[in-house]
């Protein structure tokens, strides 16, 4: 199958994927948003948190998302937050291309993650990620503004949302500023578990 560009995020029922401030990234609301992830066996294995954990469809989805990803792209805001929060062995285990104005040498971490800093725009970052991914897919890891840039540019093929039963009230809204005149969606899947509802969509160019 042809290589695809996708994103996969957890979202609150009122449409937010993160708190407004990076200082609150590991706060109560964000922890509630990601509550479905933390108990899963694959999550625990990937972050080396010890044995155990749940197995089921939620766990399968986390593993499938990881296994299909050959490279990731992210924005500088997400990288800055993650640089403080990720363990030494960052959880990607593939090349990551950071869209930024900062000039910086590649940052290699244990476990196969190397961060590359791209100064010439989102398309250049995606081109480099495609080459690095080989026959696997490219994930737009975040944050919300970076996802939106790729979506509005017509560069996303599909996406999935883990819809969590939590309300934020404010924060980073996933589709705030989307070019609705250009982007059309085709539902491709819906699965529910006790903690989250997984929604998947193919992205199409809207036609008049």
N, CA, C and O of each residue as an XYZ file, in Angstrom:
832
protein
N       0.841     -1.199      0.000
C       0.000      0.000      0.000
C       0.874      1.246      0.000
O       1.995      1.224      0.507
N       0.362      2.323     -0.566
C       1.122      3.564     -0.654
C       1.305      4.169      0.734
O       0.452      4.038      1.611
N       2.427      4.826      0.902
C       2.717      5.512      2.157
C       1.668      6.585      2.428
O       1.246      7.295      1.516
N       1.248      6.700      3.696
C       0.231      7.676      4.072
C       0.766      8.650      5.111
O       1.697      8.347      5.857
N       0.152      9.828      5.137
C       0.429     10.835      6.157
C      -0.807     10.910      7.046
O      -1.921     11.076      6.550
N      -0.614     10.789      8.357
C      -1.766     10.747      9.253
C      -1.435     11.445     10.567
O      -0.272     11.713     10.871
N      -2.476     11.733     11.336
C      -2.271     12.114     12.730
C      -3.230     11.330     13.595
O      -4.261     10.844     13.129
N      -2.874     11.216     14.864
C      -3.660     10.444     15.828
C      -3.554     11.142     17.171
O      -2.463     11.257     17.730
N      -4.693     11.613     17.696
C      -4.680     12.404     18.925
C      -5.823     11.991     19.841
O      -6.809     11.398     19.403
N      -5.671     12.316     21.118
C      -6.788     12.263     22.060
C      -7.433     13.639     22.091
O      -6.737     14.652     22.033
N      -8.762     13.685     22.183
C      -9.487     14.957     22.163
C     -10.607     14.923     23.194
O     -11.244     13.890     23.401
N     -10.840     16.065     23.840
C     -11.946     16.179     24.774
C     -13.263     16.288     24.009
O     -13.271     16.558     22.808
N     -14.361     16.078     24.704
C     -15.666     16.149     24.048
C     -15.961     17.541     23.496
O     -16.747     17.680     22.558
N     -15.334     18.577     24.071
C     -15.559     19.923     23.546
C     -14.446     20.363     22.596
O     -14.302     21.554     22.320
N     -13.657     19.408     22.095
C     -12.792     19.689     20.951
C     -11.371     20.106     21.227
O     -10.698     20.597     20.321
N     -10.881     19.930     22.454
C      -9.528     20.369     22.798
C      -8.581     19.178     22.912
O      -8.972     18.103     23.369
N      -7.331     19.379     22.491
C      -6.339     18.307     22.545
C      -5.214     18.591     23.538
O      -4.376     17.723     23.781
N      -5.184     19.792     24.113
C      -4.135     20.139     25.072
C      -4.545     21.405     25.816
O      -5.337     22.196     25.305
N      -4.008     21.600     27.024
C      -4.221     22.873     27.704
C      -3.492     23.993     26.980
O      -2.565     23.742     26.209
N      -3.905     25.218     27.225
C      -3.318     26.367     26.543
C      -1.848     26.536     26.894
O      -1.027     26.837     26.028
N      -1.521     26.343     28.160
C      -0.155     26.563     28.639
C       0.605     25.248     28.674
O       0.078     24.234     29.130
N       1.849     25.262     28.192
C       2.671     24.058     28.273
C       2.997     23.714     29.724
O       3.333     22.569     30.025
N       2.901     24.689     30.624
C       3.136     24.408     32.041
C       2.084     23.461     32.610
O       2.316     22.803     33.625
N       0.923     23.393     31.950
C      -0.161     22.538     32.429
C      -0.235     21.225     31.658
O      -1.203     20.477     31.792
N       0.792     20.943     30.845
C       0.725     19.791     29.963
C       0.588     18.482     30.725
O      -0.044     17.549     30.230
N       1.158     18.394     31.907
C       1.026     17.181     32.713
C       0.049     17.394     33.869
O       0.086     16.674     34.867
N      -0.821     18.387     33.724
C      -1.775     18.708     34.772
C      -2.989     17.788     34.779
O      -3.054     16.820     34.022
N      -3.949     18.102     35.643
C      -5.101     17.237     35.876
C      -5.912     17.009     34.608
O      -6.248     15.868     34.290
N      -6.233     18.079     33.876
C      -7.067     17.914     32.681
C      -6.394     17.035     31.640
O      -7.021     16.147     31.063
N      -5.115     17.289     31.405
C      -4.405     16.507     30.398
C      -4.319     15.045     30.811
O      -4.447     14.151     29.974
N      -4.102     14.801     32.102
C      -4.047     13.430     32.584
C      -5.385     12.726     32.402
O      -5.426     11.539     32.076
N      -6.486     13.461     32.614
C      -7.815     12.886     32.385
C      -8.029     12.586     30.902
O      -8.614     11.564     30.546
N      -7.554     13.480     30.047
C      -7.690     13.287     28.604
C      -6.992     12.005     28.150
O      -7.501     11.281     27.295
N      -5.837     11.737     28.723
C      -5.026     10.594     28.318
C      -5.252      9.365     29.202
O      -4.487      8.404     29.128
N      -6.285      9.388     30.028
C      -6.480      8.314     30.996
C      -6.610      6.948     30.331
O      -6.234      5.930     30.912
N      -7.143      6.931     29.114
C      -7.308      5.649     28.427
C      -5.974      5.036     28.005
O      -5.886      3.827     27.790
N      -4.932      5.870     27.887
C      -3.631      5.404     27.394
C      -2.797      4.754     28.500
O      -2.188      3.706     28.288
N      -2.773      5.374     29.668
C      -1.801      5.011     30.699
C      -1.855      3.553     31.165
O      -0.801      2.990     31.461
N      -3.031      2.909     31.245
C      -3.044      1.520     31.738
C      -2.632      0.479     30.705
O      -2.483     -0.693     31.052
N      -2.445      0.869     29.456
C      -2.250     -0.113     28.391
C      -0.851     -0.743     28.441
O       0.143     -0.073     28.723
N      -0.809     -2.030     28.164
C       0.457     -2.767     28.215
C       1.491     -2.163     27.263
O       2.657     -2.012     27.627
N       1.063     -1.819     26.044
C       2.027     -1.290     25.082
C       2.622      0.028     25.552
O       3.823      0.253     25.403
N       1.794      0.902     26.119
C       2.292      2.175     26.645
C       3.345      1.926     27.715
O       4.391      2.575     27.719
N       3.078      0.999     28.615
C       4.018      0.703     29.696
C       5.308      0.110     29.148
O       6.397      0.436     29.619
N       5.184     -0.759     28.154
C       6.377     -1.354     27.549
C       7.221     -0.298     26.841
O       8.444     -0.276     26.981
N       6.564      0.571     26.084
C       7.278      1.545     25.264
C       8.041      2.553     26.110
O       9.125      2.995     25.728
N       7.479      2.916     27.257
C       8.144      3.865     28.145
C       8.922      3.177     29.257
O       9.434      3.834     30.164
N       9.012      1.834     29.184
C       9.781      1.056     30.158
C       9.322      1.345     31.592
O      10.121      1.642     32.479
N       8.004      1.245     31.780
C       7.410      1.493     33.091
C       7.189      0.214     33.881
O       6.577      0.237     34.949
N       7.683     -0.900     33.359
C       7.514     -2.173     34.047
C       6.494     -3.046     33.359
O       5.876     -2.644     32.373
N       6.322     -4.235     33.881
C       5.421     -5.194     33.274
C       3.963     -4.904     33.585
O       3.621     -3.909     34.224
N       3.119     -5.807     33.112
C       1.691     -5.657     33.369
C       1.034     -4.713     32.389
O       1.619     -4.342     31.371
N      -0.188     -4.331     32.708
C      -0.948     -3.458     31.835
C      -2.072     -4.200     31.158
O      -2.097     -5.430     31.118
N      -3.004     -3.432     30.625
C      -4.203     -4.000     30.005
C      -3.940     -4.392     28.560
O      -3.130     -3.776     27.867
N      -4.639     -5.425     28.125
C      -4.619     -5.817     26.726
C      -6.054     -5.822     26.219
O      -6.960     -6.293     26.906
N      -6.253     -5.311     25.049
C      -7.584     -5.189     24.474
C      -7.497     -4.278     23.270
O      -6.405     -4.021     22.763
N      -8.623     -3.791     22.809
C      -8.620     -2.994     21.587
C      -7.871     -1.678     21.764
O      -7.166     -1.248     20.851
N      -8.009     -1.029     22.921
C      -7.260      0.211     23.140
C      -5.764     -0.041     23.020
O      -5.047      0.740     22.394
N      -5.300     -1.116     23.612
C      -3.888     -1.475     23.547
C      -3.466     -1.779     22.110
O      -2.395     -1.366     21.666
N      -4.323     -2.508     21.389
C      -4.018     -2.829     19.993
C      -3.866     -1.569     19.147
O      -2.976     -1.487     18.301
N      -4.738     -0.587     19.379
C      -4.700      0.656     18.593
C      -3.403      1.409     18.851
O      -2.796      1.931     17.915
N      -2.968      1.472     20.108
C      -1.688      2.125     20.415
C      -0.539      1.416     19.696
O       0.325      2.064     19.106
N      -0.535      0.098     19.747
C       0.535     -0.669     19.117
C       0.505     -0.517     17.592
O       1.550     -0.344     16.965
N      -0.685     -0.580     16.999
C      -0.808     -0.454     15.545
C      -0.348      0.919     15.071
O       0.299      1.033     14.030
N      -0.680      1.963     15.832
C      -0.250      3.317     15.481
C       1.262      3.420     15.502
O       1.865      4.000     14.600
N       1.871      2.857     16.531
C       3.333      2.870     16.633
C       3.966      2.093     15.484
O       4.921      2.561     14.864
N       3.431      0.901     15.200
C       4.064      0.027     14.217
C       3.953      0.557     12.793
O       4.810      0.263     11.960
N       2.905      1.339     12.496
C       2.777      1.871     11.138
C       3.644      3.108     10.914
O       3.834      3.522      9.771
N       4.169      3.699     11.976
C       4.880      4.976     11.895
C       6.362      4.759     11.631
O       7.067      4.164     12.445
N       6.834      5.254     10.472
C       8.246      5.164     10.136
C       9.017      6.432     10.450
O      10.242      6.402     10.571
N       8.311      7.544     10.582
C       8.915      8.831     10.952
C       7.800      9.746     11.407
O       6.641      9.562     11.036
N       8.156     10.740     12.217
C       7.169     11.699     12.719
C       7.601     13.119     12.414
O       8.783     13.409     12.234
N       6.600     14.007     12.361
C       6.831     15.444     12.215
C       6.137     16.130     13.382
O       5.022     15.761     13.752
N       6.790     17.122     13.958
C       6.141     17.880     15.030
C       6.571     19.335     14.986
O       7.566     19.688     14.353
N       5.803     20.174     15.671
C       6.121     21.589     15.783
C       7.051     21.858     16.952
O       7.274     20.994     17.801
N       7.590     23.071     16.983
C       8.561     23.434     18.019
C       7.916     23.462     19.404
O       8.562     23.106     20.389
N       6.651     23.882     19.491
C       5.997     23.950     20.797
C       5.894     22.557     21.418
O       6.162     22.388     22.608
N       5.512     21.570     20.626
C       5.436     20.214     21.148
C       6.809     19.693     21.524
O       6.971     19.040     22.555
N       7.803     19.982     20.688
C       9.153     19.520     21.010
C       9.646     20.131     22.313
O      10.216     19.428     23.146
N       9.436     21.428     22.500
C       9.903     22.088     23.719
C       9.286     21.457     24.964
O       9.966     21.245     25.967
N       7.976     21.157     24.885
C       7.310     20.522     26.029
C       7.831     19.108     26.233
O       8.082     18.686     27.362
N       7.991     18.381     25.137
C       8.434     17.001     25.241
C       9.879     16.870     25.684
O      10.233     15.910     26.368
N      10.717     17.825     25.304
C      12.127     17.764     25.686
C      12.268     17.725     27.205
O      13.199     17.124     27.741
N      11.322     18.380     27.892
C      11.332     18.389     29.353
C      10.663     17.145     29.936
O      11.032     16.696     31.021
N       9.680     16.584     29.221
C       8.836     15.534     29.803
C       9.232     14.119     29.388
O       9.033     13.178     30.157
N       9.792     13.947     28.176
C      10.107     12.599     27.713
C      11.259     12.004     28.510
O      12.138     12.734     28.968
N      11.264     10.694     28.679
C      12.427     10.059     29.295
C      13.628     10.142     28.360
O      13.503     10.549     27.205
N      14.791      9.752     28.872
C      16.006      9.812     28.058
C      15.825      9.026     26.767
O      16.241      9.475     25.699
N      15.197      7.839     26.867
C      14.880      7.060     25.685
C      13.508      7.515     25.196
O      12.487      6.954     25.595
N      13.481      8.524     24.337
C      12.222      9.115     23.870
C      11.340      8.052     23.223
O      11.859      7.084     22.667
N      10.001      8.210     23.284
C       9.092      7.113     22.933
C       8.864      6.892     21.441
O       8.033      6.057     21.084
N       9.564      7.600     20.554
C       9.285      7.494     19.120
C      10.022      6.330     18.455
O       9.435      5.579     17.676
N      11.311      6.186     18.768
C      12.146      5.097     18.232
C      12.252      5.152     16.706
O      12.490      4.128     16.065
N      12.082      6.312     16.137
C      12.210      6.556     14.698
C      12.723      7.988     14.531
O      12.792      8.719     15.519
N      13.084      8.413     13.323
C      13.424      9.814     13.116
C      12.223     10.726     13.348
O      11.091     10.377     13.010
N      12.481     11.893     13.926
C      11.454     12.914     14.158
C      11.953     14.221     13.555
O      13.090     14.626     13.798
N      11.102     14.883     12.767
C      11.478     16.124     12.096
C      10.701     17.272     12.737
O       9.471     17.306     12.689
N      11.424     18.199     13.330
C      10.827     19.303     14.078
C      10.808     20.551     13.196
O      11.855     21.021     12.752
N       9.613     21.080     12.947
C       9.465     22.298     12.151
C       9.753     23.489     13.055
O       9.031     23.717     14.025
N      10.797     24.249     12.749
C      11.244     25.298     13.645
C      12.028     26.347     12.868
O      12.449     26.108     11.736
N      12.221     27.510     13.484
C      13.128     28.522     12.939
C      14.505     28.411     13.590
O      15.457     29.071     13.174
N      14.594     27.570     14.611
C      15.863     27.400     15.325
C      16.816     26.518     14.519
O      16.413     25.481     13.991
N      18.057     26.926     14.428
C      19.077     26.108     13.778
C      19.767     25.274     14.865
O      20.293     25.804     15.844
N      19.745     23.958     14.657
C      20.277     23.065     15.692
C      20.690     21.757     15.034
O      20.020     21.263     14.127
N      21.791     21.209     15.498
C      22.251     19.927     14.982
C      21.288     18.820     15.409
O      20.601     18.958     16.420
N      21.233     17.727     14.651
C      20.380     16.606     15.055
C      20.690     16.164     16.482
O      21.840     16.176     16.921
N      19.642     15.777     17.187
C      19.756     15.363     18.592
C      19.395     13.887     18.675
O      18.228     13.515     18.562
N      20.398     13.061     18.872
C      20.190     11.613     18.890
C      19.972     11.146     20.318
O      20.734     11.487     21.223
N      18.918     10.357     20.506
C      18.595      9.827     21.820
C      18.763      8.306     21.820
O      18.732      7.689     20.755
N      18.937      7.701     22.974
C      18.996      6.240     23.031
C      17.691      5.627     22.519
O      16.619      6.212     22.671
N      17.793      4.455     21.918
C      16.596      3.740     21.512
C      16.119      4.016     20.104
O      15.048      3.552     19.712
N      16.903      4.773     19.325
C      16.565      4.926     17.919
C      15.863      6.216     17.528
O      15.546      6.400     16.353
N      15.611      7.115     18.473
C      14.988      8.397     18.143
C      16.068      9.430     17.858
O      16.952      9.653     18.685
N      15.998     10.063     16.685
C      16.851     11.211     16.388
C      15.963     12.359     15.939
O      15.164     12.209     15.014
N      16.103     13.508     16.597
C      15.345     14.702     16.252
C      16.150     15.523     15.246
O      17.308     15.866     15.486
N      15.511     15.833     14.110
C      16.120     16.667     13.074
C      15.345     17.980     13.027
O      14.115     17.971     13.066
N      16.039     19.088     12.945
C      15.417     20.409     13.031
C      15.383     21.041     11.634
O      16.418     21.288     11.016
N      14.167     21.290     11.164
C      13.936     21.705      9.777
C      13.530     23.174      9.762
O      12.553     23.561     10.403
N      14.287     23.996      9.024
C      14.093     25.444      9.032
C      13.383     25.981      7.806
O      13.141     27.185      7.713
N      13.041     25.102      6.849
C      12.495     25.624      5.594
C      11.074     25.133      5.315
O      10.708     24.895      4.164
N      10.281     24.984      6.367
C       8.849     24.827      6.179
C       8.314     23.415      6.318
O       9.061     22.441      6.414
N       6.971     23.341      6.324
C       6.303     22.066      6.601
C       6.473     21.064      5.460
O       6.555     19.861      5.708
N       6.525     21.532      4.239
C       6.654     20.594      3.119
C       8.037     19.954      3.099
O       8.175     18.771      2.791
N       9.053     20.735      3.426
C      10.403     20.184      3.497
C      10.487     19.137      4.603
O      11.077     18.073      4.415
N       9.893     19.443      5.760
C       9.906     18.481      6.863
C       9.208     17.188      6.471
O       9.674     16.099      6.804
N       8.081     17.310      5.759
C       7.347     16.127      5.337
C       8.134     15.332      4.296
O       8.164     14.103      4.352
N       8.765     16.015      3.356
C       9.565     15.318      2.343
C      10.678     14.501      3.010
O      10.925     13.352      2.643
N      11.339     15.110      3.988
C      12.413     14.393      4.683
C      11.868     13.224      5.491
O      12.485     12.161      5.551
N      10.699     13.425      6.118
C      10.087     12.353      6.895
C       9.667     11.196      5.993
O       9.821     10.031      6.360
N       9.133     11.518      4.804
C       8.738     10.461      3.858
C       9.941      9.597      3.479
O       9.850      8.370      3.449
N      11.051     10.243      3.196
C      12.244      9.501      2.812
C      12.731      8.626      3.955
O      13.151      7.489      3.740
N      12.674      9.154      5.163
C      13.161      8.413      6.324
C      12.236      7.262      6.699
O      12.685      6.263      7.262
N      10.942      7.395      6.388
C       9.955      6.401      6.818
C      10.004      5.122      6.008
O       9.500      4.093      6.459
N      10.596      5.156      4.825
C      10.659      3.965      3.992
C       9.277      3.526      3.549
O       8.533      4.316      2.968
N       8.921      2.268      3.817
C       7.613      1.775      3.395
C       6.554      1.917      4.490
O       5.447      1.392      4.362
N       6.898      2.625      5.560
C       5.905      2.884      6.611
C       5.345      4.302      6.459
O       5.771      5.058      5.586
N       4.391      4.646      7.313
C       3.685      5.918      7.192
C       4.373      7.025      7.981
O       5.256      6.773      8.801
N       3.947      8.258      7.712
C       4.451      9.435      8.422
C       3.347      9.956      9.331
O       2.220     10.184      8.892
N       3.683     10.141     10.592
C       2.721     10.670     11.555
C       3.020     12.135     11.840
O       4.153     12.496     12.157
N       1.990     12.981     11.726
C       2.099     14.363     12.195
C       1.765     14.325     13.681
O       0.599     14.229     14.066
N       2.796     14.399     14.505
C       2.624     14.122     15.929
C       1.949     15.271     16.683
O       1.319     15.037     17.714
N       2.069     16.491     16.193
C       1.483     17.640     16.883
C       2.470     18.789     16.923
O       3.522     18.741     16.287
N       2.123     19.826     17.678
C       0.847     20.006     18.326
C      -0.251     20.444     17.368
O      -0.161     20.269     16.152
N      -1.301     21.026     17.968
C      -2.491     21.337     17.211
C      -2.257     22.271     16.036
O      -2.834     22.073     14.967
N      -1.421     23.285     16.218
C      -1.175     24.242     15.134
C      -0.456     23.574     13.964
O      -0.748     23.863     12.804
N       0.478     22.686     14.272
C       1.208     21.989     13.222
C       0.294     21.039     12.464
O       0.345     20.973     11.236
N      -0.546     20.299     13.193
C      -1.529     19.433     12.547
C      -2.413     20.248     11.608
O      -2.672     19.834     10.478
N      -2.874     21.401     12.074
C      -3.766     22.235     11.275
C      -3.073     22.735     10.006
O      -3.685     22.778      8.939
N      -1.810     23.109     10.122
C      -1.071     23.558      8.936
C      -1.040     22.475      7.868
O      -1.288     22.744      6.693
N      -0.735     21.252      8.282
C      -0.679     20.152      7.314
C      -2.060     19.832      6.760
O      -2.195     19.542      5.571
N      -3.079     19.881      7.598
C      -4.434     19.591      7.140
C      -4.895     20.622      6.124
O      -5.433     20.269      5.075
N      -4.686     21.899      6.433
C      -5.114     22.967      5.523
C      -4.314     22.975      4.223
O      -4.798     23.453      3.197
N      -3.095     22.448      4.264
C      -2.260     22.395      3.055
C      -2.603     21.191      2.182
O      -2.005     21.010      1.121
N      -3.558     20.365      2.615
C      -3.935     19.198      1.834
C      -2.916     18.081      1.885
O      -2.820     17.286      0.950
N      -2.146     18.007      2.974
C      -1.053     17.046      3.059
C      -1.356     15.870      3.982
O      -0.493     15.015      4.184
N      -2.567     15.806      4.548
C      -2.959     14.716      5.445
C      -3.902     13.771      4.698
O      -4.856     14.211      4.057
N      -3.628     12.477      4.789
C      -4.468     11.473      4.125
C      -5.575     10.948      5.037
O      -6.678     10.663      4.569
N      -5.296     10.820      6.311
C      -6.282     10.270      7.234
C      -5.908     10.637      8.669
O      -4.782     11.050      8.946
N      -6.864     10.481      9.568
C      -6.547     10.742     10.970
C      -7.484      9.965     11.871
O      -8.546      9.503     11.454
N      -7.058      9.835     13.129
C      -7.884      9.187     14.137
C      -7.916     10.044     15.392
O      -6.944     10.715     15.741
N      -9.060     10.001     16.055
C      -9.277     10.751     17.295
C      -9.713      9.773     18.371
O     -10.639      8.988     18.168
N      -9.047      9.822     19.512
C      -9.519      9.125     20.689
C     -10.355     10.104     21.498
O      -9.806     10.943     22.213
N     -11.672     10.008     21.394
C     -12.579     10.976     22.015
C     -12.802     10.585     23.470
O     -13.465      9.591     23.767
N     -12.239     11.379     24.365
C     -12.280     11.065     25.792
C     -13.448     11.764     26.475
O     -13.787     12.886     26.098
N     -14.072     11.139     27.463
C     -15.215     11.726     28.163
C     -14.779     12.743     29.208
O     -14.973     12.543     30.407
N     -14.183     13.844     28.732
C     -13.719     14.920     29.606
C     -13.967     16.241     28.898
O     -13.916     16.306     27.669
N     -14.234     17.292     29.659
C     -14.436     18.638     29.122
C     -13.302     19.547     29.591
O     -12.932     19.538     30.765
N     -12.754     20.331     28.661
C     -11.676     21.267     28.984
C     -12.214     22.677     29.231
O     -11.799     23.337     30.184
N     -13.130     23.142     28.383
C     -13.607     24.519     28.494
C     -12.751     25.508     27.737
O     -13.266     26.478     27.182
N     -11.447     25.276     27.708
C     -10.525     26.131     26.951
C      -9.252     25.337     26.726
O      -9.046     24.283     27.327
N      -8.398     25.860     25.850
C      -7.145     25.184     25.567
C      -6.828     25.228     24.089
O      -7.234     26.159     23.393
N      -6.107     24.234     23.602
C      -5.747     24.136     22.190
C      -6.833     23.314     21.499
O      -6.961     22.113     21.737
N      -7.606     23.969     20.649
C      -8.705     23.301     19.952
C      -8.184     22.737     18.630
O      -7.523     23.442     17.867
N      -8.482     21.479     18.365
C      -7.899     20.790     17.219
C      -8.229     21.464     15.897
O      -7.337     21.662     15.072
N      -9.483     21.820     15.677
C      -9.894     22.298     14.358
C     -10.135     23.809     14.313
O     -10.825     24.293     13.416
N      -9.588     24.545     15.253
C      -9.760     25.992     15.272
C      -8.934     26.616     14.146
O      -7.706     26.651     14.221
N      -9.606     27.106     13.104
C      -8.913     27.683     11.956
C      -8.834     26.747     10.761
O      -8.133     27.044      9.793
N      -9.541     25.620     10.810
C      -9.500     24.697      9.682
C     -10.136     25.334      8.446
O     -11.106     26.085      8.553
N      -9.586     25.028      7.288
C     -10.121     25.529      6.021
C     -11.265     24.610      5.591
O     -11.079     23.704      4.778
N     -12.449     24.861      6.150
C     -13.595     23.977      5.919
C     -14.059     23.992      4.467
O     -14.732     23.062      4.021
N     -13.708     25.034      3.732
C     -14.085     25.090      2.317
C     -13.234     24.146      1.472
O     -13.570     23.853      0.324
N     -12.135     23.676      2.046
C     -11.221     22.822      1.288
C     -11.235     21.373      1.768
O     -11.043     20.450      0.977
N     -11.464     21.179      3.071
C     -11.300     19.863      3.671
C     -12.640     19.155      3.812
O     -13.567     19.690      4.420
N     -12.744     17.963      3.256
C     -13.915     17.108      3.442
C     -13.462     15.804      4.095
O     -12.330     15.362      3.898
N     -14.350     15.197      4.871
C     -14.002     13.996      5.627
C     -14.909     12.833      5.256
O     -16.096     13.008      4.978
N     -14.325     11.651      5.259
C     -15.080     10.429      5.033
C     -14.883      9.518      6.251
O     -13.769      9.044      6.477
N     -15.930      9.262      7.038
C     -15.776      8.365      8.186
C     -15.368      6.964      7.727
O     -15.951      6.415      6.793
N     -14.377      6.401      8.382
C     -13.916      5.067      8.008
C     -13.974      4.079      9.161
O     -13.784      2.880      8.956
N     -14.233      4.562     10.373
C     -14.297      3.621     11.480
C     -14.742      4.272     12.769
O     -14.549      5.471     12.968
N     -15.339      3.477     13.648
C     -15.751      3.924     14.974
C     -15.734      2.718     15.907
O     -16.407      1.719     15.653
N     -14.963      2.815     16.985
C     -14.869      1.748     17.968
C     -14.915      2.366     19.355
O     -14.302      3.405     19.599
N     -15.642      1.727     20.259
C     -15.764      2.238     21.619
C     -15.201      1.248     22.622
O     -15.265      0.033     22.434
N     -14.651      1.800     23.691
C     -14.235      1.007     24.842
C     -14.800      1.695     26.079
O     -15.390      2.768     25.956
N     -14.643      1.122     27.251
C     -15.161      1.792     28.443
C     -14.546      3.154     28.715
O     -15.126      3.949     29.455
N     -13.363      3.452     28.125
C     -12.669      4.696     28.441
C     -12.687      5.733     27.317
O     -12.515      6.922     27.583
N     -12.892      5.307     26.066
C     -12.683      6.224     24.943
C     -13.426      5.713     23.718
O     -13.719      4.523     23.599
N     -13.728      6.647     22.800
C     -14.302      6.276     21.510
C     -13.307      6.625     20.414
O     -12.883      7.775     20.299
N     -12.938      5.647     19.617
C     -11.965      5.852     18.552
C     -12.698      6.133     17.244
O     -13.496      5.318     16.781
N     -12.420      7.294     16.655
C     -13.036      7.707     15.395
C     -11.940      7.859     14.341
O     -10.904      8.468     14.610
N     -12.158      7.317     13.159
C     -11.161      7.443     12.093
C     -11.815      8.022     10.845
O     -12.978      7.748     10.547
N     -11.032      8.836     10.115
C     -11.534      9.536      8.941
C     -10.475      9.552      7.845
O      -9.283      9.687      8.121
N     -10.918      9.413      6.611
C     -10.080      9.727      5.453
C     -10.331     11.192      5.076
O     -11.453     11.688      5.178
N      -9.282     11.862      4.646
C      -9.382     13.282      4.285
C      -9.482     13.389      2.773
O      -8.682     12.803      2.044
N     -10.458     14.133      2.317
C     -10.685     14.360      0.887
C     -10.679     15.861      0.606
O     -10.951     16.665      1.498
N     -10.376     16.229     -0.608
C     -10.484     17.633     -0.998
C     -11.945     17.921     -1.312
O     -12.562     17.240     -2.131
N     -12.494     18.943     -0.648
C     -13.896     19.296     -0.868
C     -14.072     19.843     -2.270
O     -13.313     20.698     -2.726
N     -15.088     19.333     -2.940
C     -15.383     19.803     -4.296
C     -16.696     20.559     -4.303
O     -17.620     20.242     -3.554
N     -16.762     21.561     -5.160
C     -17.973     22.397     -5.229
C     -19.177     21.580     -5.713
O     -20.279     22.116     -5.832
